[in-house]
């Protein structure tokens, strides 16, 4: 009876090891994950109006929190294709914070957009996951910076 229980427990452990997702067992193998995530953020900012280029940045399970609700990757890209941006502004990041926890990275910062209509600042939080040898965004949320009276 004890032998049967031991064999069953060993079998369950072996089965768990075989079916456990490969990505959860592997650590990120890049030399500087913070820099890779920052590079991806900069690329995202450069191509943010190009739905074709964003397909490689946004993971299939990407969700975007916007004022009208939570939208999927497909909804975001479909909207962008139907409503191409014609904005003529320069954009850059300020106050970037990158934290990496294994195969997950969280980036907080501010986008500063300068156009003919003035300067607009947006705070953001982006979440990235390292899968299949690359970082991809799985979540994003923005918040306009409130104008402060002096």
C-alpha positions in Angstrom: 0.0 0.0 0.0 2.8 2.4 0.9 4.6 1.6 -2.3 1.4 2.3 -4.3 1.0 5.7 -2.6 4.7 6.6 -3.2 4.4 5.7 -6.9 1.3 7.8 -7.2 2.9 10.8 -5.6 6.0 10.5 -7.7 3.9 10.1 -10.8 1.9 13.3 -9.9 5.1 15.2 -9.4 6.5 14.1 -12.7 3.3 14.9 -14.5 3.3 18.4 -12.9 6.8 19.0 -14.1 5.9 17.9 -17.7 2.8 20.1 -18.0 4.0 23.1 -16.1 4.3 26.0 -18.6 7.8 26.3 -19.9 7.8 30.1 -19.5 7.1 29.9 -15.8 10.2 27.8 -15.3 12.6 29.9 -17.3 14.2 33.1 -16.0 14.7 36.0 -18.4 17.9 35.2 -20.2 18.7 38.8 -21.4 21.7 40.6 -20.0 19.9 43.9 -19.2 16.1 43.5 -19.1 15.5 47.0 -17.9 17.3 48.5 -20.9 15.4 46.1 -23.3 12.1 47.2 -21.8 13.1 50.9 -22.1 14.1 50.3 -25.7 10.7 48.7 -26.3 8.9 51.7 -24.6 10.9 54.1 -26.9 10.0 52.1 -30.0 6.3 52.0 -28.9 6.3 55.8 -28.5 7.8 56.2 -32.0 5.3 53.9 -33.7 2.3 54.5 -31.5 0.2 55.7 -34.5 1.2 52.7 -36.7 -1.1 49.7 -36.1 1.1 47.4 -38.2 4.2 48.2 -36.2 2.3 47.9 -32.9 1.3 44.3 -33.7 4.8 43.2 -32.5 4.7 45.4 -29.4 1.3 44.4 -28.1 0.8 40.8 -26.8 -2.2 38.9 -28.1 -3.8 39.2 -24.6 -3.1 43.0 -24.3 -5.7 45.1 -22.5 -5.8 48.9 -22.6 -7.6 50.8 -19.8 -9.0 54.0 -21.4 -11.7 56.4 -20.2 -14.5 54.5 -22.1 -13.5 51.1 -20.7 -11.1 48.3 -21.2 -10.3 47.4 -24.8 -8.5 44.5 -26.3 -5.5 44.5 -28.6 -7.8 43.8 -31.6 -10.1 46.6 -30.7 -7.2 49.0 -30.3 -5.6 48.1 -33.6 -9.0 48.1 -35.4 -9.8 51.6 -34.1 -6.4 52.9 -35.2 -6.9 51.5 -38.7 -10.3 53.1 -39.0 -9.2 56.4 -37.5 -5.6 57.1 -38.6 -3.8 59.8 -36.5 -2.7 62.9 -38.3 -1.2 64.5 -35.2 1.9 66.6 -35.7 3.5 66.6 -32.3 6.8 65.7 -30.9 6.8 63.3 -27.9 9.3 62.2 -25.3 9.4 60.5 -21.9 10.1 62.0 -18.5 10.5 60.4 -15.1 10.7 56.8 -16.2 10.7 54.0 -13.6 11.3 50.4 -14.7 10.9 47.5 -12.3 11.6 43.9 -13.4 10.3 40.9 -11.5 11.5 37.8 -13.4 9.6 37.7 -16.7 7.4 40.7 -15.8 8.3 44.4 -16.1 6.3 47.4 -14.9 7.1 50.8 -16.4 5.7 54.1 -14.9 6.5 57.4 -16.5 5.2 60.5 -18.3 4.8 61.2 -22.0 5.2 64.9 -22.9 3.6 65.8 -26.2 4.4 69.2 -27.7 2.2 70.5 -30.6 0.8 73.7 -32.0 -1.9 73.5 -29.3 0.6 73.5 -26.5 2.1 70.9 -24.2 0.2 67.9 -23.0 1.5 65.5 -20.3 0.2 62.0 -19.6 1.2 59.7 -16.8 1.2 56.0 -17.7 1.7 52.5 -16.4 2.7 49.7 -18.9 3.1 46.0 -18.0 5.3 43.8 -20.1 5.9 40.0 -20.1 8.9 38.2 -21.5 7.6 35.3 -23.6 9.1 33.3 -26.4 12.3 35.3 -26.4 10.9 38.8 -26.4 9.2 41.4 -24.3 5.6 42.4 -25.1 3.1 44.7 -23.6 0.1 43.0 -21.8 -1.5 46.0 -20.2 -1.4 49.8 -20.4 -3.2 52.7 -18.7 -2.9 56.4 -19.1 -3.9 59.4 -16.9 -3.8 63.0 -18.0 -1.7 65.2 -15.7 -3.9 67.8 -14.0 -3.1 71.4 -14.5 -1.9 72.9 -11.2 -2.5 76.5 -10.2 0.5 78.4 -8.9 
